[in-house]
Amino acid sequence: MLPMFFWAFVVGGGICVIGQLLFDVAKLTPAHTLSLLVVIGAILEGFGLYEPLVDFAGAGATIPITSFGNALVHGAMQEAEQYGIIGVLTGMFEVTSSGISAAIIFGFIGALLFKPKG
């Protein structure tokens, strides 16, 4: 069990290091970095490389934002096999709708409870 925690930490930390380097070295904005990491996760899933990473690193690969791109493509590909082109659209939202909804709801609650800087 200890090796599983170790590799989750290393892989998750590695993804975070990549994001930090994009901030510091490439001088990308948070929005650009977020988008790029989601796209990287989507590309890795498209080539069938993200699921083996999840099997190897567990939460180290499923917690970072790259797994959102993975989930989008995974759902789209899975539903496209069953329903064709319309499955691409429905599959993306079927898999990620709970995460998107939670982000909207908790963001709204946070905006109500805390005073924004400005």
Biopython code that builds the backbone (N, CA, C, O; Angstrom):
import numpy as np
from Bio.PDB.StructureBuilder import StructureBuilder

atoms = [
    (1, "MET", "N", (0.820, -1.198, 0.000)),
    (1, "MET", "CA", (0.000, 0.000, 0.000)),
    (1, "MET", "C", (0.865, 1.264, 0.000)),
    (1, "MET", "O", (0.490, 2.271, -0.601)),
    (2, "LEU", "N", (1.996, 1.216, 0.658)),
    (2, "LEU", "CA", (2.883, 2.376, 0.703)),
    (2, "LEU", "C", (3.397, 2.778, -0.684)),
    (2, "LEU", "O", (3.467, 3.971, -0.979)),
    (3, "PRO", "N", (3.760, 1.812, -1.547)),
    (3, "PRO", "CA", (4.177, 2.210, -2.904)),
    (3, "PRO", "C", (3.066, 2.917, -3.682)),
    (3, "PRO", "O", (3.344, 3.807, -4.485)),
    (4, "MET", "N", (1.815, 2.527, -3.450)),
    (4, "MET", "CA", (0.692, 3.172, -4.125)),
    (4, "MET", "C", (0.617, 4.648, -3.727)),
    (4, "MET", "O", (0.416, 5.509, -4.583)),
    (5, "PHE", "N", (0.776, 4.940, -2.450)),
    (5, "PHE", "CA", (0.763, 6.327, -1.983)),
    (5, "PHE", "C", (1.949, 7.101, -2.549)),
    (5, "PHE", "O", (1.819, 8.262, -2.938)),
    (6, "PHE", "N", (3.103, 6.446, -2.589)),
    (6, "PHE", "CA", (4.301, 7.090, -3.108)),
    (6, "PHE", "C", (4.116, 7.503, -4.562)),
    (6, "PHE", "O", (4.403, 8.645, -4.922)),
    (7, "TRP", "N", (3.640, 6.585, -5.402)),
    (7, "TRP", "CA", (3.485, 6.897, -6.820)),
    (7, "TRP", "C", (2.361, 7.891, -7.074)),
    (7, "TRP", "O", (2.441, 8.691, -8.007)),
    (8, "ALA", "N", (1.320, 7.852, -6.259)),
    (8, "ALA", "CA", (0.265, 8.865, -6.375)),
    (8, "ALA", "C", (0.840, 10.252, -6.074)),
    (8, "ALA", "O", (0.531, 11.223, -6.765)),
    (9, "PHE", "N", (1.664, 10.331, -5.053)),
    (9, "PHE", "CA", (2.293, 11.602, -4.693)),
    (9, "PHE", "C", (3.235, 12.078, -5.790)),
    (9, "PHE", "O", (3.229, 13.257, -6.143)),
    (10, "VAL", "N", (4.040, 11.178, -6.329)),
    (10, "VAL", "CA", (5.014, 11.550, -7.366)),
    (10, "VAL", "C", (4.311, 11.998, -8.644)),
    (10, "VAL", "O", (4.669, 13.029, -9.213)),
    (11, "VAL", "N", (3.332, 11.251, -9.096)),
    (11, "VAL", "CA", (2.639, 11.601, -10.347)),
    (11, "VAL", "C", (1.813, 12.869, -10.167)),
    (11, "VAL", "O", (1.887, 13.774, -10.999)),
    (12, "GLY", "N", (1.030, 12.949, -9.098)),
    (12, "GLY", "CA", (0.251, 14.165, -8.836)),
    (12, "GLY", "C", (1.145, 15.374, -8.649)),
    (12, "GLY", "O", (0.847, 16.454, -9.159)),
    (13, "GLY", "N", (2.236, 15.201, -7.923)),
    (13, "GLY", "CA", (3.180, 16.296, -7.741)),
    (13, "GLY", "C", (3.846, 16.688, -9.040)),
    (13, "GLY", "O", (4.103, 17.868, -9.277)),
    (14, "GLY", "N", (4.131, 15.706, -9.891)),
    (14, "GLY", "CA", (4.728, 15.996, -11.193)),
    (14, "GLY", "C", (3.808, 16.827, -12.072)),
    (14, "GLY", "O", (4.255, 17.744, -12.760)),
    (15, "ILE", "N", (2.529, 16.503, -12.047)),
    (15, "ILE", "CA", (1.550, 17.294, -12.808)),
    (15, "ILE", "C", (1.497, 18.721, -12.267)),
    (15, "ILE", "O", (1.423, 19.681, -13.034)),
    (16, "CYS", "N", (1.535, 18.851, -10.960)),
    (16, "CYS", "CA", (1.531, 20.184, -10.349)),
    (16, "CYS", "C", (2.810, 20.955, -10.673)),
    (16, "CYS", "O", (2.766, 22.168, -10.882)),
    (17, "VAL", "N", (3.936, 20.267, -10.715)),
    (17, "VAL", "CA", (5.199, 20.919, -11.085)),
    (17, "VAL", "C", (5.117, 21.438, -12.518)),
    (17, "VAL", "O", (5.572, 22.545, -12.804)),
    (18, "ILE", "N", (4.547, 20.655, -13.409)),
    (18, "ILE", "CA", (4.371, 21.106, -14.788)),
    (18, "ILE", "C", (3.528, 22.377, -14.825)),
    (18, "ILE", "O", (3.864, 23.332, -15.525)),
    (19, "GLY", "N", (2.436, 22.381, -14.070)),
    (19, "GLY", "CA", (1.597, 23.582, -14.006)),
    (19, "GLY", "C", (2.345, 24.778, -13.453)),
    (19, "GLY", "O", (2.203, 25.887, -13.967)),
    (20, "GLN", "N", (3.136, 24.571, -12.416)),
    (20, "GLN", "CA", (3.903, 25.674, -11.821)),
    (20, "GLN", "C", (4.959, 26.196, -12.784)),
    (20, "GLN", "O", (5.196, 27.401, -12.853)),
    (21, "LEU", "N", (5.594, 25.292, -13.529)),
    (21, "LEU", "CA", (6.579, 25.721, -14.525)),
    (21, "LEU", "C", (5.921, 26.530, -15.650)),
    (21, "LEU", "O", (6.511, 27.472, -16.179)),
    (22, "LEU", "N", (4.706, 26.152, -15.999)),
    (22, "LEU", "CA", (3.984, 26.931, -17.013)),
    (22, "LEU", "C", (3.718, 28.349, -16.509)),
    (22, "LEU", "O", (3.777, 29.306, -17.281)),
    (23, "PHE", "N", (3.426, 28.483, -15.214)),
    (23, "PHE", "CA", (3.258, 29.813, -14.615)),
    (23, "PHE", "C", (4.571, 30.593, -14.619)),
    (23, "PHE", "O", (4.640, 31.714, -15.122)),
    (24, "ASP", "N", (5.607, 29.985, -14.052)),
    (24, "ASP", "CA", (6.856, 30.686, -13.770)),
    (24, "ASP", "C", (7.755, 30.866, -14.989)),
    (24, "ASP", "O", (8.268, 31.960, -15.227)),
    (25, "VAL", "N", (7.944, 29.817, -15.748)),
    (25, "VAL", "CA", (8.888, 29.861, -16.862)),
    (25, "VAL", "C", (8.221, 30.370, -18.137)),
    (25, "VAL", "O", (8.740, 31.268, -18.799)),
    (26, "ALA", "N", (7.074, 29.795, -18.475)),
    (26, "ALA", "CA", (6.391, 30.183, -19.713)),
    (26, "ALA", "C", (5.560, 31.450, -19.536)),
    (26, "ALA", "O", (5.081, 32.022, -20.515)),
    (27, "LYS", "N", (5.387, 31.892, -18.281)),
    (27, "LYS", "CA", (4.618, 33.110, -17.972)),
    (27, "LYS", "C", (3.187, 33.047, -18.495)),
    (27, "LYS", "O", (2.628, 34.053, -18.934)),
    (28, "LEU", "N", (2.598, 31.843, -18.443)),
    (28, "LEU", "CA", (1.206, 31.697, -18.850)),
    (28, "LEU", "C", (0.285, 32.157, -17.725)),
    (28, "LEU", "O", (0.635, 32.067, -16.548)),
    (29, "THR", "N", (-0.874, 32.640, -18.091)),
    (29, "THR", "CA", (-1.870, 33.034, -17.098)),
    (29, "THR", "C", (-2.493, 31.776, -16.495)),
    (29, "THR", "O", (-2.372, 30.694, -17.069)),
    (30, "PRO", "N", (-3.156, 31.905, -15.347)),
    (30, "PRO", "CA", (-3.834, 30.741, -14.782)),
    (30, "PRO", "C", (-4.844, 30.115, -15.750)),
    (30, "PRO", "O", (-4.956, 28.891, -15.818)),
    (31, "ALA", "N", (-5.568, 30.935, -16.488)),
    (31, "ALA", "CA", (-6.557, 30.402, -17.432)),
    (31, "ALA", "C", (-5.885, 29.614, -18.551)),
    (31, "ALA", "O", (-6.375, 28.557, -18.947)),
    (32, "HIS", "N", (-4.770, 30.122, -19.059)),
    (32, "HIS", "CA", (-4.052, 29.403, -20.109)),
    (32, "HIS", "C", (-3.473, 28.094, -19.581)),
    (32, "HIS", "O", (-3.526, 27.067, -20.257)),
    (33, "THR", "N", (-2.929, 28.137, -18.388)),
    (33, "THR", "CA", (-2.350, 26.933, -17.788)),
    (33, "THR", "C", (-3.430, 25.885, -17.542)),
    (33, "THR", "O", (-3.239, 24.709, -17.850)),
    (34, "LEU", "N", (-4.548, 26.303, -16.996)),
    (34, "LEU", "CA", (-5.664, 25.392, -16.752)),
    (34, "LEU", "C", (-6.124, 24.752, -18.050)),
    (34, "LEU", "O", (-6.299, 23.535, -18.124)),
    (35, "SER", "N", (-6.317, 25.568, -19.065)),
    (35, "SER", "CA", (-6.774, 25.053, -20.362)),
    (35, "SER", "C", (-5.762, 24.082, -20.958)),
    (35, "SER", "O", (-6.135, 23.039, -21.495)),
    (36, "LEU", "N", (-4.491, 24.424, -20.863)),
    (36, "LEU", "CA", (-3.456, 23.567, -21.425)),
    (36, "LEU", "C", (-3.401, 22.215, -20.712)),
    (36, "LEU", "O", (-3.246, 21.181, -21.362)),
    (37, "LEU", "N", (-3.527, 22.212, -19.398)),
    (37, "LEU", "CA", (-3.506, 20.951, -18.656)),
    (37, "LEU", "C", (-4.729, 20.088, -18.978)),
    (37, "LEU", "O", (-4.617, 18.864, -19.058)),
    (38, "VAL", "N", (-5.881, 20.708, -19.162)),
    (38, "VAL", "CA", (-7.071, 19.953, -19.557)),
    (38, "VAL", "C", (-6.867, 19.344, -20.943)),
    (38, "VAL", "O", (-7.210, 18.184, -21.169)),
    (39, "VAL", "N", (-6.317, 20.113, -21.858)),
    (39, "VAL", "CA", (-6.066, 19.622, -23.222)),
    (39, "VAL", "C", (-5.039, 18.489, -23.203)),
    (39, "VAL", "O", (-5.190, 17.505, -23.927)),
    (40, "ILE", "N", (-3.999, 18.620, -22.381)),
    (40, "ILE", "CA", (-3.004, 17.550, -22.277)),
    (40, "ILE", "C", (-3.662, 16.260, -21.785)),
    (40, "ILE", "O", (-3.389, 15.185, -22.319)),
    (41, "GLY", "N", (-4.523, 16.358, -20.775)),
    (41, "GLY", "CA", (-5.246, 15.182, -20.291)),
    (41, "GLY", "C", (-6.138, 14.582, -21.361)),
    (41, "GLY", "O", (-6.251, 13.361, -21.468)),
    (42, "ALA", "N", (-6.772, 15.435, -22.155)),
    (42, "ALA", "CA", (-7.645, 14.960, -23.235)),
    (42, "ALA", "C", (-6.828, 14.256, -24.315)),
    (42, "ALA", "O", (-7.235, 13.208, -24.817)),
    (43, "ILE", "N", (-5.685, 14.822, -24.673)),
    (43, "ILE", "CA", (-4.836, 14.209, -25.701)),
    (43, "ILE", "C", (-4.308, 12.858, -25.226)),
    (43, "ILE", "O", (-4.312, 11.881, -25.975)),
    (44, "LEU", "N", (-3.856, 12.814, -23.975)),
    (44, "LEU", "CA", (-3.362, 11.540, -23.441)),
    (44, "LEU", "C", (-4.455, 10.481, -23.458)),
    (44, "LEU", "O", (-4.180, 9.323, -23.773)),
    (45, "GLU", "N", (-5.680, 10.850, -23.127)),
    (45, "GLU", "CA", (-6.789, 9.896, -23.176)),
    (45, "GLU", "C", (-7.093, 9.493, -24.608)),
    (45, "GLU", "O", (-7.396, 8.330, -24.875)),
    (46, "GLY", "N", (-7.015, 10.444, -25.530)),
    (46, "GLY", "CA", (-7.262, 10.134, -26.935)),
    (46, "GLY", "C", (-6.298, 9.095, -27.482)),
    (46, "GLY", "O", (-6.672, 8.287, -28.331)),
    (47, "PHE", "N", (-5.055, 9.110, -27.001)),
    (47, "PHE", "CA", (-4.066, 8.124, -27.416)),
    (47, "PHE", "C", (-4.059, 6.886, -26.519)),
    (47, "PHE", "O", (-3.238, 5.988, -26.710)),
    (48, "GLY", "N", (-4.964, 6.833, -25.548)),
    (48, "GLY", "CA", (-5.060, 5.671, -24.671)),
    (48, "GLY", "C", (-3.978, 5.598, -23.615)),
    (48, "GLY", "O", (-3.677, 4.516, -23.111)),
    (49, "LEU", "N", (-3.386, 6.737, -23.270)),
    (49, "LEU", "CA", (-2.290, 6.751, -22.305)),
    (49, "LEU", "C", (-2.705, 7.176, -20.897)),
    (49, "LEU", "O", (-1.963, 6.950, -19.942)),
    (50, "TYR", "N", (-3.885, 7.789, -20.759)),
    (50, "TYR", "CA", (-4.244, 8.302, -19.436)),
    (50, "TYR", "C", (-4.771, 7.203, -18.516)),
    (50, "TYR", "O", (-4.486, 7.223, -17.319)),
    (51, "GLU", "N", (-5.526, 6.255, -19.041)),
    (51, "GLU", "CA", (-6.044, 5.179, -18.188)),
    (51, "GLU", "C", (-4.928, 4.341, -17.567)),
    (51, "GLU", "O", (-5.014, 4.008, -16.385)),
    (52, "PRO", "N", (-3.876, 3.986, -18.325)),
    (52, "PRO", "CA", (-2.757, 3.286, -17.659)),
    (52, "PRO", "C", (-2.106, 4.142, -16.564)),
    (52, "PRO", "O", (-1.650, 3.614, -15.551)),
    (53, "LEU", "N", (-2.067, 5.456, -16.773)),
    (53, "LEU", "CA", (-1.527, 6.344, -15.747)),
    (53, "LEU", "C", (-2.404, 6.319, -14.498)),
    (53, "LEU", "O", (-1.893, 6.315, -13.378)),
    (54, "VAL", "N", (-3.716, 6.302, -14.689)),
    (54, "VAL", "CA", (-4.643, 6.211, -13.554)),
    (54, "VAL", "C", (-4.476, 4.871, -12.841)),
    (54, "VAL", "O", (-4.474, 4.822, -11.611)),
    (55, "ASP", "N", (-4.335, 3.792, -13.598)),
    (55, "ASP", "CA", (-4.131, 2.479, -12.983)),
    (55, "ASP", "C", (-2.839, 2.440, -12.175)),
    (55, "ASP", "O", (-2.773, 1.780, -11.138)),
    (56, "PHE", "N", (-1.819, 3.141, -12.643)),
    (56, "PHE", "CA", (-0.530, 3.149, -11.972)),
    (56, "PHE", "C", (-0.514, 4.078, -10.767)),
    (56, "PHE", "O", (-0.034, 3.700, -9.699)),
    (57, "ALA", "N", (-1.044, 5.313, -10.933)),
    (57, "ALA", "CA", (-0.889, 6.344, -9.907)),
    (57, "ALA", "C", (-2.152, 6.602, -9.097)),
    (57, "ALA", "O", (-2.083, 7.329, -8.106)),
    (58, "GLY", "N", (-3.284, 6.052, -9.461)),
    (58, "GLY", "CA", (-4.513, 6.245, -8.703)),
    (58, "GLY", "C", (-4.888, 7.706, -8.587)),
    (58, "GLY", "O", (-5.044, 8.397, -9.593)),
    (59, "ALA", "N", (-5.035, 8.177, -7.354)),
    (59, "ALA", "CA", (-5.461, 9.556, -7.101)),
    (59, "ALA", "C", (-4.459, 10.576, -7.613)),
    (59, "ALA", "O", (-4.823, 11.727, -7.856)),
    (60, "GLY", "N", (-3.217, 10.183, -7.781)),
    (60, "GLY", "CA", (-2.217, 11.096, -8.328)),
    (60, "GLY", "C", (-2.537, 11.514, -9.746)),
    (60, "GLY", "O", (-2.071, 12.557, -10.205)),
    (61, "ALA", "N", (-3.328, 10.715, -10.449)),
    (61, "ALA", "CA", (-3.731, 11.046, -11.813)),
    (61, "ALA", "C", (-5.191, 11.474, -11.902)),
    (61, "ALA", "O", (-5.575, 12.141, -12.863)),
    (62, "THR", "N", (-6.014, 11.105, -10.922)),
    (62, "THR", "CA", (-7.437, 11.449, -11.006)),
    (62, "THR", "C", (-7.789, 12.764, -10.326)),
    (62, "THR", "O", (-8.827, 13.347, -10.636)),
    (63, "ILE", "N", (-6.965, 13.245, -9.415)),
    (63, "ILE", "CA", (-7.258, 14.492, -8.709)),
    (63, "ILE", "C", (-6.883, 15.732, -9.514)),
    (63, "ILE", "O", (-7.680, 16.671, -9.547)),
    (64, "PRO", "N", (-5.708, 15.798, -10.175)),
    (64, "PRO", "CA", (-5.354, 17.023, -10.911)),
    (64, "PRO", "C", (-6.322, 17.325, -12.048)),
    (64, "PRO", "O", (-7.102, 16.465, -12.456)),
    (65, "ILE", "N", (-6.266, 18.545, -12.553)),
    (65, "ILE", "CA", (-7.190, 19.012, -13.581)),
    (65, "ILE", "C", (-7.038, 18.252, -14.888)),
    (65, "ILE", "O", (-7.954, 18.264, -15.711)),
    (66, "THR", "N", (-5.906, 17.590, -15.100)),
    (66, "THR", "CA", (-5.739, 16.815, -16.323)),
    (66, "THR", "C", (-6.779, 15.707, -16.437)),
    (66, "THR", "O", (-7.121, 15.289, -17.543)),
    (67, "SER", "N", (-7.281, 15.233, -15.306)),
    (67, "SER", "CA", (-8.290, 14.174, -15.351)),
    (67, "SER", "C", (-9.631, 14.690, -15.869)),
    (67, "SER", "O", (-10.464, 13.897, -16.310)),
    (68, "PHE", "N", (-9.855, 16.006, -15.824)),
    (68, "PHE", "CA", (-11.086, 16.551, -16.405)),
    (68, "PHE", "C", (-11.059, 16.379, -17.925)),
    (68, "PHE", "O", (-12.061, 15.992, -18.524)),
    (69, "GLY", "N", (-9.921, 16.663, -18.541)),
    (69, "GLY", "CA", (-9.776, 16.425, -19.969)),
    (69, "GLY", "C", (-9.912, 14.954, -20.297)),
    (69, "GLY", "O", (-10.522, 14.582, -21.300)),
    (70, "ASN", "N", (-9.338, 14.117, -19.443)),
    (70, "ASN", "CA", (-9.473, 12.678, -19.590)),
    (70, "ASN", "C", (-10.938, 12.268, -19.552)),
    (70, "ASN", "O", (-11.381, 11.482, -20.390)),
    (71, "ALA", "N", (-11.690, 12.786, -18.595)),
    (71, "ALA", "CA", (-13.099, 12.418, -18.458)),
    (71, "ALA", "C", (-13.923, 12.885, -19.654)),
    (71, "ALA", "O", (-14.821, 12.175, -20.106)),
    (72, "LEU", "N", (-13.621, 14.072, -20.166)),
    (72, "LEU", "CA", (-14.352, 14.578, -21.333)),
    (72, "LEU", "C", (-14.178, 13.652, -22.529)),
    (72, "LEU", "O", (-15.158, 13.253, -23.158)),
    (73, "VAL", "N", (-12.951, 13.315, -22.836)),
    (73, "VAL", "CA", (-12.681, 12.477, -24.009)),
    (73, "VAL", "C", (-13.152, 11.048, -23.782)),
    (73, "VAL", "O", (-13.699, 10.422, -24.689)),
    (74, "HIS", "N", (-12.942, 10.531, -22.578)),
    (74, "HIS", "CA", (-13.368, 9.170, -22.278)),
    (74, "HIS", "C", (-14.886, 9.023, -22.462)),
    (74, "HIS", "O", (-15.354, 8.075, -23.092)),
    (75, "GLY", "N", (-15.633, 9.960, -21.909)),
    (75, "GLY", "CA", (-17.083, 9.913, -22.056)),
    (75, "GLY", "C", (-17.533, 10.073, -23.494)),
    (75, "GLY", "O", (-18.457, 9.397, -23.945)),
    (76, "ALA", "N", (-16.877, 10.971, -24.212)),
    (76, "ALA", "CA", (-17.236, 11.199, -25.616)),
    (76, "ALA", "C", (-16.965, 9.960, -26.457)),
    (76, "ALA", "O", (-17.790, 9.578, -27.287)),
    (77, "MET", "N", (-15.819, 9.332, -26.248)),
    (77, "MET", "CA", (-15.480, 8.143, -27.036)),
    (77, "MET", "C", (-16.387, 6.971, -26.702)),
    (77, "MET", "O", (-16.786, 6.214, -27.587)),
    (78, "GLN", "N", (-16.707, 6.827, -25.438)),
    (78, "GLN", "CA", (-17.557, 5.720, -25.004)),
    (78, "GLN", "C", (-18.963, 5.846, -25.586)),
    (78, "GLN", "O", (-19.518, 4.872, -26.095)),
    (79, "GLU", "N", (-19.530, 7.034, -25.512)),
    (79, "GLU", "CA", (-20.876, 7.242, -26.044)),
    (79, "GLU", "C", (-20.900, 7.264, -27.570)),
    (79, "GLU", "O", (-21.902, 6.881, -28.175)),
    (80, "ALA", "N", (-19.817, 7.705, -28.197)),
    (80, "ALA", "CA", (-19.755, 7.728, -29.667)),
    (80, "ALA", "C", (-19.826, 6.317, -30.230)),
    (80, "ALA", "O", (-20.385, 6.109, -31.307)),
    (81, "GLU", "N", (-19.272, 5.351, -29.521)),
    (81, "GLU", "CA", (-19.346, 3.959, -29.968)),
    (81, "GLU", "C", (-20.783, 3.463, -30.004)),
    (81, "GLU", "O", (-21.154, 2.669, -30.869)),
    (82, "GLN", "N", (-21.596, 3.939, -29.052)),
    (82, "GLN", "CA", (-22.982, 3.472, -28.973)),
    (82, "GLN", "C", (-23.945, 4.293, -29.813)),
    (82, "GLN", "O", (-24.830, 3.731, -30.459)),
    (83, "TYR", "N", (-23.788, 5.636, -29.815)),
    (83, "TYR", "CA", (-24.795, 6.509, -30.407)),
    (83, "TYR", "C", (-24.293, 7.348, -31.576)),
    (83, "TYR", "O", (-25.043, 8.165, -32.110)),
    (84, "GLY", "N", (-23.066, 7.166, -31.974)),
    (84, "GLY", "CA", (-22.544, 7.933, -33.093)),
    (84, "GLY", "C", (-22.163, 9.341, -32.699)),
    (84, "GLY", "O", (-21.749, 9.593, -31.567)),
    (85, "ILE", "N", (-22.306, 10.264, -33.647)),
    (85, "ILE", "CA", (-21.836, 11.630, -33.451)),
    (85, "ILE", "C", (-22.563, 12.346, -32.310)),
    (85, "ILE", "O", (-21.950, 13.150, -31.607)),
    (86, "ILE", "N", (-23.837, 12.076, -32.114)),
    (86, "ILE", "CA", (-24.565, 12.731, -31.011)),
    (86, "ILE", "C", (-24.039, 12.239, -29.662)),
    (86, "ILE", "O", (-24.123, 12.955, -28.664)),
    (87, "GLY", "N", (-23.502, 11.029, -29.630)),
    (87, "GLY", "CA", (-22.925, 10.501, -28.408)),
    (87, "GLY", "C", (-21.686, 11.256, -27.959)),
    (87, "GLY", "O", (-21.362, 11.273, -26.772)),
    (88, "VAL", "N", (-20.991, 11.883, -28.904)),
    (88, "VAL", "CA", (-19.813, 12.680, -28.542)),
    (88, "VAL", "C", (-20.235, 13.812, -27.621)),
    (88, "VAL", "O", (-19.586, 14.065, -26.606)),
    (89, "LEU", "N", (-21.314, 14.489, -27.969)),
    (89, "LEU", "CA", (-21.786, 15.609, -27.147)),
    (89, "LEU", "C", (-22.389, 15.140, -25.831)),
    (89, "LEU", "O", (-22.072, 15.678, -24.770)),
    (90, "THR", "N", (-23.252, 14.144, -25.899)),
    (90, "THR", "CA", (-23.908, 13.702, -24.668)),
    (90, "THR", "C", (-22.936, 12.995, -23.733)),
    (90, "THR", "O", (-23.075, 13.090, -22.514)),
    (91, "GLY", "N", (-21.960, 12.292, -24.282)),
    (91, "GLY", "CA", (-21.010, 11.555, -23.451)),
    (91, "GLY", "C", (-20.134, 12.454, -22.616)),
    (91, "GLY", "O", (-19.843, 12.149, -21.459)),
    (92, "MET", "N", (-19.705, 13.584, -23.206)),
    (92, "MET", "CA", (-18.865, 14.516, -22.455)),
    (92, "MET", "C", (-19.603, 15.034, -21.228)),
    (92, "MET", "O", (-19.036, 15.101, -20.137)),
    (93, "PHE", "N", (-20.856, 15.397, -21.407)),
    (93, "PHE", "CA", (-21.599, 16.003, -20.309)),
    (93, "PHE", "C", (-22.139, 14.969, -19.331)),
    (93, "PHE", "O", (-22.349, 15.277, -18.158)),
    (94, "GLU", "N", (-22.361, 13.765, -19.796)),
    (94, "GLU", "CA", (-22.842, 12.713, -18.899)),
    (94, "GLU", "C", (-21.804, 12.384, -17.834)),
    (94, "GLU", "O", (-22.145, 12.179, -16.670)),
    (95, "VAL", "N", (-20.555, 12.334, -18.229)),
    (95, "VAL", "CA", (-19.477, 11.967, -17.313)),
    (95, "VAL", "C", (-19.081, 13.129, -16.406)),
    (95, "VAL", "O", (-18.753, 12.913, -15.240)),
    (96, "THR", "N", (-19.106, 14.358, -16.922)),
    (96, "THR", "CA", (-18.569, 15.492, -16.175)),
    (96, "THR", "C", (-19.624, 16.399, -15.552)),
    (96, "THR", "O", (-19.273, 17.371, -14.883)),
    (97, "SER", "N", (-20.891, 16.108, -15.752)),
    (97, "SER", "CA", (-21.937, 17.030, -15.288)),
    (97, "SER", "C", (-21.952, 17.220, -13.771)),
    (97, "SER", "O", (-22.218, 18.324, -13.296)),
    (98, "SER", "N", (-21.675, 16.179, -13.015)),
    (98, "SER", "CA", (-21.695, 16.347, -11.552)),
    (98, "SER", "C", (-20.563, 17.263, -11.093)),
    (98, "SER", "O", (-20.766, 18.083, -10.198)),
    (99, "GLY", "N", (-19.374, 17.142, -11.688)),
    (99, "GLY", "CA", (-18.264, 18.025, -11.328)),
    (99, "GLY", "C", (-18.512, 19.465, -11.730)),
    (99, "GLY", "O", (-18.203, 20.386, -10.973)),
    (100, "ILE", "N", (-19.069, 19.666, -12.914)),
    (100, "ILE", "CA", (-19.387, 21.017, -13.372)),
    (100, "ILE", "C", (-20.453, 21.637, -12.476)),
    (100, "ILE", "O", (-20.345, 22.800, -12.086)),
    (101, "SER", "N", (-21.480, 20.860, -12.152)),
    (101, "SER", "CA", (-22.545, 21.367, -11.279)),
    (101, "SER", "C", (-22.016, 21.733, -9.907)),
    (101, "SER", "O", (-22.372, 22.777, -9.360)),
    (102, "ALA", "N", (-21.168, 20.882, -9.348)),
    (102, "ALA", "CA", (-20.596, 21.164, -8.027)),
    (102, "ALA", "C", (-19.762, 22.438, -8.061)),
    (102, "ALA", "O", (-19.828, 23.240, -7.130)),
    (103, "ALA", "N", (-18.977, 22.638, -9.122)),
    (103, "ALA", "CA", (-18.161, 23.854, -9.233)),
    (103, "ALA", "C", (-19.041, 25.101, -9.288)),
    (103, "ALA", "O", (-18.721, 26.112, -8.663)),
    (104, "ILE", "N", (-20.127, 25.037, -10.019)),
    (104, "ILE", "CA", (-21.030, 26.184, -10.118)),
    (104, "ILE", "C", (-21.702, 26.460, -8.781)),
    (104, "ILE", "O", (-21.755, 27.607, -8.337)),
    (105, "ILE", "N", (-22.210, 25.431, -8.147)),
    (105, "ILE", "CA", (-22.936, 25.600, -6.874)),
    (105, "ILE", "C", (-22.000, 26.112, -5.782)),
    (105, "ILE", "O", (-22.331, 27.070, -5.084)),
    (106, "PHE", "N", (-20.827, 25.478, -5.628)),
    (106, "PHE", "CA", (-19.911, 25.906, -4.573)),
    (106, "PHE", "C", (-19.310, 27.272, -4.869)),
    (106, "PHE", "O", (-19.028, 28.033, -3.943)),
    (107, "GLY", "N", (-19.108, 27.595, -6.140)),
    (107, "GLY", "CA", (-18.651, 28.935, -6.507)),
    (107, "GLY", "C", (-19.677, 29.989, -6.148)),
    (107, "GLY", "O", (-19.323, 31.066, -5.667)),
    (108, "PHE", "N", (-20.946, 29.690, -6.379)),
    (108, "PHE", "CA", (-22.026, 30.612, -6.034)),
    (108, "PHE", "C", (-22.110, 30.806, -4.519)),
    (108, "PHE", "O", (-22.231, 31.932, -4.038)),
    (109, "ILE", "N", (-22.045, 29.701, -3.774)),
    (109, "ILE", "CA", (-22.092, 29.787, -2.310)),
    (109, "ILE", "C", (-20.897, 30.586, -1.790)),
    (109, "ILE", "O", (-21.050, 31.415, -0.892)),
    (110, "GLY", "N", (-19.712, 30.343, -2.347)),
    (110, "GLY", "CA", (-18.526, 31.098, -1.939)),
    (110, "GLY", "C", (-18.679, 32.581, -2.217)),
    (110, "GLY", "O", (-18.251, 33.411, -1.415)),
    (111, "ALA", "N", (-19.291, 32.926, -3.355)),
    (111, "ALA", "CA", (-19.501, 34.337, -3.690)),
    (111, "ALA", "C", (-20.485, 34.990, -2.732)),
    (111, "ALA", "O", (-20.374, 36.180, -2.435)),
    (112, "LEU", "N", (-21.442, 34.218, -2.252)),
    (112, "LEU", "CA", (-22.405, 34.767, -1.290)),
    (112, "LEU", "C", (-21.800, 34.959, 0.101)),
    (112, "LEU", "O", (-22.135, 35.914, 0.802)),
    (113, "LEU", "N", (-20.914, 34.053, 0.494)),
    (113, "LEU", "CA", (-20.377, 34.071, 1.858)),
    (113, "LEU", "C", (-19.166, 34.973, 2.043)),
    (113, "LEU", "O", (-18.935, 35.466, 3.147)),
    (114, "PHE", "N", (-18.392, 35.199, 0.998)),
    (114, "PHE", "CA", (-17.139, 35.936, 1.158)),
    (114, "PHE", "C", (-17.136, 37.209, 0.317)),
    (114, "PHE", "O", (-17.726, 37.272, -0.761)),
    (115, "LYS", "N", (-16.461, 38.207, 0.842)),
    (115, "LYS", "CA", (-16.359, 39.487, 0.152)),
    (115, "LYS", "C", (-15.234, 39.421, -0.883)),
    (115, "LYS", "O", (-14.090, 39.128, -0.532)),
    (116, "PRO", "N", (-15.546, 39.687, -2.146)),
    (116, "PRO", "CA", (-14.493, 39.625, -3.159)),
    (116, "PRO", "C", (-13.530, 40.792, -3.046)),
    (116, "PRO", "O", (-13.887, 41.873, -2.577)),
    (117, "LYS", "N", (-12.301, 40.553, -3.484)),
    (117, "LYS", "CA", (-11.327, 41.641, -3.532)),
    (117, "LYS", "C", (-11.683, 42.552, -4.691)),
    (117, "LYS", "O", (-12.166, 42.086, -5.723)),
    (118, "GLY", "N", (-11.454, 43.814, -4.536)),
    (118, "GLY", "CA", (-11.763, 44.669, -5.671)),
    (118, "GLY", "C", (-11.602, 46.075, -5.439)),
    (118, "GLY", "O", (-11.839, 46.880, -6.339)),
]
sb = StructureBuilder()
sb.init_structure("model")
sb.init_model(0)
sb.init_chain("A")
sb.init_seg("    ")
for serial, (resi, resn, name, xyz) in enumerate(atoms, 1):
    if name == "N":
        sb.init_residue(resn, " ", resi, " ")
    sb.init_atom(name, np.array(xyz, "f"), 0.0, 1.0, " ", f" {name:<3s}", serial, name[0])
structure = sb.get_structure()
